[in-house]
Amino acid sequence: MSTLKPASWTYAEEFVAEPEAADAARRRGIEFGSATPVGTGAGALLRVLAASVGPRHVMEIGSGAGTSGIWLLGGMPEDGVLTTIDIDPEHASAAKASYAAAGVAPQRTRVITGRAAEVLPRMSDGAYDLVLIDADKGAYPVYVEHAVRLLRSGGVLALDNMLWHDKVADPAARDEATTVLRDLGKTLRDDERLISALVPVSDGLFVAVRR
């Protein structure tokens, strides 16, 4: 059993410094209130995952103000393209501004404003190397089914907030979002299409490789 203490968790969470542009995007996202950014520890892990896969095509569901996108782009090759979907035009505009502030070339990002459940069916099977889901928690199961379809063999799936404020691990917590995420995590753990792990970083990052 792990003996990880709160101080160690905090140390690990802050071990990799957040890039200035990502920090600025984080502050912008917090101001929105409805665009809670990915944690610093999770962002650093996403950058490592991107660097390990060398993805040229990345899909992000839920752009927020661009924090996670900047982390992902930091690990992608120079010809890699990030496609991000967000229902809120203000979020999409903020994400574009954050990418520009980070010095990302315009051709490396494609920001789509719309409902992910309507946009995703138009995306090609097996066309993406990495997919990150960080949007409406109630719709995670729908997004996941599209994500697995979109991933090539060997591609990486990542879901943020999979410990959901420490509530997923608490059997007494039965609100809708917690129940959806708890049940989804177990379903994905047993999905034979995936090799998976749940990492206790930030608010919980579920990661998997598509077989």
Stockholm file with secondary structure:
# STOCKHOLM 1.0

chainA/1-211         MSTLKPASWTYAEEFVAEPEAADAARRRGIEFGSATPVGTGAGALLRVLAASVGPRHVMEIGSGAGTSGIWLLGGMPEDGVLTTIDIDPEHASAAKASYAAAGVAPQRTRVITGRAAEVLPRMSDGAYDLVLIDADKGAYPVYVEHAVRLLRSGGVLALDNMLWHDKVADPAARDEATTVLRDLGKTLRDDERLISALVPVSDGLFVAVRR
#=GR chainA/1-211 SS CCCCCHHHHHHHHTSSCCCHHHHHHHHHHHHHSSCCCCCHHHHHHHHHHHHHHCCSEEEEECCTTSHHHHHHHHHSCTTCEEEEEESCHHHHHHHHHHHHHTTCCGGGEEEEESCHHHHGGGSCTTCEEEEEECSCGGGHHHHHHHHHHHEEEEEEEEESCTTTTTTTTCTTCCCHHHHHHHHHHHHHHTCTTEEEEEECSTTCEEEEEEC
#=GC SS_cons         CCCCCHHHHHHHHTSSCCCHHHHHHHHHHHHHSSCCCCCHHHHHHHHHHHHHHCCSEEEEECCTTSHHHHHHHHHSCTTCEEEEEESCHHHHHHHHHHHHHTTCCGGGEEEEESCHHHHGGGSCTTCEEEEEECSCGGGHHHHHHHHHHHEEEEEEEEESCTTTTTTTTCTTCCCHHHHHHHHHHHHHHTCTTEEEEEECSTTCEEEEEEC
//
